[in-house]
Amino acid sequence: MLGLYLVTQLHDMKELGNADLMDNYVTFLAGIFRSVRFGAADAHGRANLAQFEFFKAAGAFSRDAATGTYRVDADKMRSAINAYCEKVLRIQGDGDYAAAVAFLPKSDSMDPQLKTDLDGLATANIPTDVVFKQGMDVLQAGAAPAH
């Protein structure tokens, strides 16, 4: 998350050329969906759920009920990134364990709509990750390389 904050700052400083900041915001949101698909019960999944819930509450994205697609609001995303980083850094800096526990969602809680959307990806057989088959066994099983 701090990386997204830094990307935003670099963009504002014109250090990223003509890069479209919205591409970074959309990719970040997609990354949250991907990470949560691996499991929302572990620490990484819970952290991503916390980000999802924070950004949802801030209006950083919306979901079109008719199409099931999500859309990022760049201005609200920027504000949410700043607020999220401030909150997390303050909790860490203060060493406030109780605030950290309160901030993270329970391990068995997930936004019902998000769960439905993620289940739809699984039902459609969309893989969670890309698996590359490589090595001598794969090479030998295929056609001989042309010389």
N, C-alpha and C positions, 0 to 999 in steps of 0.2 A: 504494500500500500504506500509506503513511504517513497518507493520508486515512482509511482504514478504522480505523487506530489512533485517530485524532482523533475520528472518529464514535463509537467505543466510549467514549472518555473523556467526550465530551459527553453520551452516553447515561447514563453513570454519575453525572454531575453533574446529571442531571434537566433538561438544557437542551433536550432533544428532545421534551418532552411525553410522550405515550403511544406514541411510535414503537416498533415492535418491532425490536429490534436484529438478530434473526434474519433479517429481510427484507434488511438490509444485507449480512449474511454470505452469504446465498444468492445475491443479486444479484452480489456480488463473485466468487463461484465461477463463476457463469454467464458473467461477463465474461472470466474466464480462458479458458473454453472458446471463446468468441467470438473473442478475440484470437488464440489459437493457430490457429484455422481460417484466418486470413489468411496464416499461414506461420510456421513455427517456426524458420526459418533466420536471420531478421533479428534485430536486437538486441531489439526489442520482443517478438517471439515467444519468444526465449530467456529473457528476463526473466520472461515469464508461465509458461514451462515450469519455471523455477526455483521460482516461487511454488507451482505445482501440486505439484512433487516435495516441497518443504518441507512443505506442508500435508498431503500424503498420508502422509509419514513421521511427522508429528506426530499422525496420526489425526483431523485436523480435519474430515475427511469420509470417508464410506464409499460403496461402490458395491454395490448389490444385484445379484448375478449373475443372478438369475431375471428381473428386470425391466429391468436395465441403467440403473437410475436411481441418482442420487447423492443422499446425504443429509448435511447439515452437522451436526456435533456442536458446539453453541454454546460449551460450556465449553472444549473442546479447540481450537476455532477462536480463541477469545480468547487462550488461552495461546500458540498458534502465531503469531498476529499480533504479540504482544509479543516473542516470541523472534526472529521474522523481522526485525522492525524493529531490534531490538538488534543482530543480526548484520550487517545491511546498513549501518546507521549506524556501527558500529564499523569495518567494512571501509573505508567512505568516509572516516571521520574519521582513521583511521590511514594512509590513502593506500596501502593494501596491495593493489597490483596483482595479485600472485600469488594472494592469497586470493580476489580478485574473479574471476579466471579460473577458479580451482578451484571456486568456488561455482556458476558458470553451467554449465548442461548443454552438452554439445557440440551444435553446430548441427544435426547429423543424428540426434540422439537424441530419442526421444519414447517415453514409456511405451506399450508395445504395446496395452494395453487402451484407453488414451485414444485412440490412433490408430484403433483399430477403431471406437470409439464416434463419433469425428468423421467417419470414412468413412461410417458409417451415416447421419449427418445429410445428407451430400452425396448418398448414394444415394437418400434419401427426398426429394430436391429441396427441402430446407429451406434457404432463402437465408442467406448469411452476413450480409448487411446488407439494409436496406430501401432501395430506390431510388425516389425521388419523381420523377415526370415532371411538369414544370411549364414554364411559359413560354407565350408567345403561340402557338407552333405547336400545343401541346396544347390550349389554350383554343379556338383556331380550328377544330381538328379535331372538337371536341365540339359538343354542342347549344348553340344561342345562349342566353345567360343570359336568364332571365325578368326583365321589368321591372315 
